[in-house]
Amino acid sequence: MDVPELLASVSLLVPEEAATDNDISVRDVWDYLAHDEWQIALSLLEELGGGRPMPLTFWEQLAGAAEELGLGRSAAWCHWRCSEIRNGMIRADLTLRPVTEARRRTPVPGHGVLRPMWDIGNPSPDGGASVSVAGLWVEDMPVLEPGGRATVRLVPLTPAHWTHVGTGRRITMHEDRTVAGTAVVLEVRPPATAMPRR
């Protein structure tokens, strides 16, 4: 499919009554598609998909359209949302340790390329702490500076390790043996094991 067909197909997956906080609806998307404003239509679809659970197909096709348009960050975001559906997602308030207290000297990239280890309370076979890996996406920021604080989205690489993690739990981020940051869990969404495809 070409970009207009992909975007039209994605638009059909959005419930007609869906609207953003700014009252943008799928009708607005269709108006932009009719005027060949594909990038704006894609952006509106991303926004509409953020407010409600959407099927995996929605994000897969939107990623394909973003790739065709050469929109790398949008494509990465759509692929990230696919991972959230498959593996689950944890939103957390993360505070990184400052440069004076941690090994990290550079900002954490915000677009899902970092996969740090997390102490989420699982014991290791010898009784010590065990860590589990999760990808990290920083919401509304391109990077998170050392000592900074932001809301992040985590996608577990092994979802079964994270089933006991609930809202309010404090978890620690590691890039090596030292603590790189601490986070408080704000929201937990389990994997969509049987998400219907349209």
C-alpha positions as CSV (number, residue, x, y, z in Angstrom):
1,M,0.0,0.0,0.0
2,D,1.1,3.6,-0.6
3,V,1.0,6.3,2.1
4,P,-2.6,7.5,1.4
5,E,-3.9,4.0,1.4
6,L,-2.1,3.1,4.6
7,L,-3.4,6.2,6.3
8,A,-6.9,5.6,5.1
9,S,-6.8,2.1,6.3
10,V,-5.5,3.2,9.7
11,S,-8.3,5.9,9.9
12,L,-10.9,3.1,9.5
13,L,-9.6,1.6,12.7
14,V,-10.4,4.7,14.8
15,P,-13.9,4.7,16.3
16,E,-15.9,7.6,14.8
17,E,-16.8,8.9,18.3
18,A,-13.0,9.1,19.3
19,A,-11.7,12.6,19.9
20,T,-8.7,14.2,21.4
21,D,-8.7,16.8,24.2
22,N,-8.6,19.4,21.4
23,D,-11.8,17.9,19.8
24,I,-9.8,16.5,16.9
25,S,-11.6,13.5,15.4
26,V,-11.2,11.0,12.6
27,R,-13.2,13.4,10.4
28,D,-10.3,15.9,10.7
29,V,-8.0,13.2,9.5
30,W,-10.1,12.5,6.5
31,D,-10.1,16.2,5.6
32,Y,-6.3,16.3,5.7
33,L,-6.1,13.1,3.6
34,A,-8.4,14.7,1.0
35,H,-6.0,17.6,0.7
36,D,-2.9,15.3,0.5
37,E,-1.6,16.6,3.9
38,W,-0.3,13.1,4.9
39,Q,2.1,14.2,7.5
40,I,-0.5,16.1,9.4
41,A,-3.0,13.2,9.0
42,L,-0.4,10.9,10.5
43,S,0.3,13.2,13.4
44,L,-3.4,13.4,14.2
45,L,-3.8,9.6,14.0
46,E,-0.9,9.3,16.5
47,E,-2.7,11.7,18.8
48,L,-6.0,9.8,18.4
49,G,-4.3,6.5,19.2
50,G,-2.8,7.9,22.4
51,G,-6.2,8.4,24.1
52,R,-7.5,4.9,23.8
53,P,-6.3,1.3,23.3
54,M,-5.9,0.6,19.6
55,P,-5.3,-2.7,17.9
56,L,-1.8,-3.8,16.9
57,T,-2.7,-3.3,13.2
58,F,-3.3,0.4,13.8
59,W,0.2,1.0,15.1
60,E,1.8,-1.4,12.5
61,Q,0.2,0.4,9.6
62,L,0.9,3.8,11.0
63,A,4.6,2.8,11.4
64,G,4.6,1.8,7.8
65,A,3.2,5.1,6.7
66,A,5.7,7.0,8.9
67,E,8.6,5.0,7.4
68,E,7.3,5.8,3.8
69,L,7.2,9.5,4.7
70,G,10.7,9.4,6.2
71,L,9.5,10.4,9.7
72,G,12.0,8.5,11.8
73,R,10.8,9.6,15.3
74,S,7.1,8.9,14.4
75,A,8.0,5.5,13.0
76,A,10.0,4.7,16.2
77,W,7.0,5.8,18.3
78,C,4.6,3.6,16.4
79,H,6.9,0.6,16.6
80,W,7.3,1.3,20.4
81,R,3.5,1.2,20.8
82,C,3.4,-2.2,19.0
83,S,5.9,-3.4,21.6
84,E,3.7,-2.0,24.4
85,I,0.8,-4.1,23.1
86,R,2.9,-7.2,22.8
87,N,4.9,-6.9,26.0
88,G,2.9,-4.6,28.3
89,M,3.9,-1.2,29.5
90,I,4.8,0.5,32.8
91,R,4.7,4.3,33.1
92,A,6.8,5.7,35.9
93,D,8.2,8.9,37.3
94,L,11.9,8.5,36.9
95,T,14.6,10.6,38.5
96,L,18.2,10.0,37.3
97,R,21.1,10.4,39.7
98,P,23.2,13.5,39.1
99,V,26.6,13.3,37.4
100,T,28.3,13.7,40.8
101,E,26.6,10.5,42.1
102,A,26.4,8.3,39.0
103,R,28.6,7.0,36.1
104,R,26.4,8.4,33.4
105,R,27.7,11.7,32.1
106,T,25.5,12.1,29.0
107,P,21.8,12.4,28.6
108,V,19.6,9.3,28.3
109,P,18.1,9.2,24.7
110,G,14.4,9.6,24.9
111,H,13.2,7.6,21.9
112,G,13.4,4.0,23.1
113,V,16.9,2.9,22.2
114,L,18.2,2.5,25.9
115,R,17.4,-0.9,27.5
116,P,18.6,-0.5,31.1
117,M,18.3,-3.1,33.9
118,W,15.7,-2.6,36.6
119,D,15.6,-3.9,40.2
120,I,11.9,-4.6,40.5
121,G,12.2,-6.8,43.7
122,N,12.8,-10.2,42.1
123,P,15.3,-12.3,44.1
124,S,18.1,-14.0,42.4
125,P,18.8,-17.8,43.0
126,D,21.4,-16.9,45.7
127,G,18.9,-14.7,47.5
128,G,20.4,-11.4,46.4
129,A,18.7,-8.8,44.1
130,S,18.0,-9.7,40.5
131,V,17.5,-7.3,37.6
132,S,15.1,-7.4,34.6
133,V,15.6,-5.5,31.3
134,A,13.1,-3.0,29.9
135,G,13.3,-0.5,27.1
136,L,12.8,3.1,28.1
137,W,10.9,5.9,26.3
138,V,10.9,9.4,27.8
139,E,7.6,11.1,27.4
140,D,7.5,14.6,25.8
141,M,11.3,15.0,25.9
142,P,14.0,14.1,23.3
143,V,16.5,13.3,26.1
144,L,16.7,13.1,29.9
145,E,19.7,14.8,31.5
146,P,21.6,13.3,34.4
147,G,19.9,14.5,37.6
148,G,16.7,15.1,35.6
149,R,13.2,13.9,36.2
150,A,10.5,12.8,33.7
151,T,7.6,10.4,33.1
152,V,8.9,7.4,31.2
153,R,7.4,4.3,29.6
154,L,9.0,1.0,30.1
155,V,8.5,-2.1,27.9
156,P,9.7,-5.3,29.6
157,L,11.8,-7.7,27.5
158,T,10.5,-10.5,29.6
159,P,6.9,-9.6,30.7
160,A,6.6,-12.5,33.1
161,H,9.3,-10.9,35.3
162,W,7.1,-7.8,35.8
163,T,3.7,-9.3,36.7
164,H,4.0,-8.4,40.4
165,V,4.9,-4.7,39.7
166,G,2.0,-2.4,40.6
167,T,1.2,1.3,40.9
168,G,3.2,3.1,43.6
169,R,6.1,0.6,43.6
170,R,9.6,2.1,43.8
171,I,12.0,0.5,41.3
172,T,15.7,1.3,40.5
173,M,17.4,1.7,37.2
174,H,20.9,0.2,36.6
175,E,23.3,0.5,33.7
176,D,25.9,-1.3,35.6
177,R,26.1,-2.4,39.3
178,T,25.4,1.1,40.5
179,V,22.0,2.8,40.8
180,A,21.4,5.1,37.8
181,G,18.0,6.3,38.9
182,T,14.9,5.6,40.9
183,A,11.3,5.5,39.6
184,V,7.8,5.3,41.1
185,V,5.3,3.3,39.0
186,L,2.3,5.4,37.9
187,E,0.5,2.9,35.6
188,V,0.8,-0.7,34.6
189,R,-0.7,-2.2,31.4
190,P,-0.3,-5.9,30.8
191,P,0.4,-7.4,27.4
192,A,-2.6,-7.7,25.1
193,T,-2.4,-11.5,24.6
194,A,-5.4,-11.7,22.5
195,M,-5.7,-8.3,20.9
196,P,-8.1,-8.6,18.0
197,R,-6.9,-7.7,14.5
198,R,-9.3,-5.9,12.2
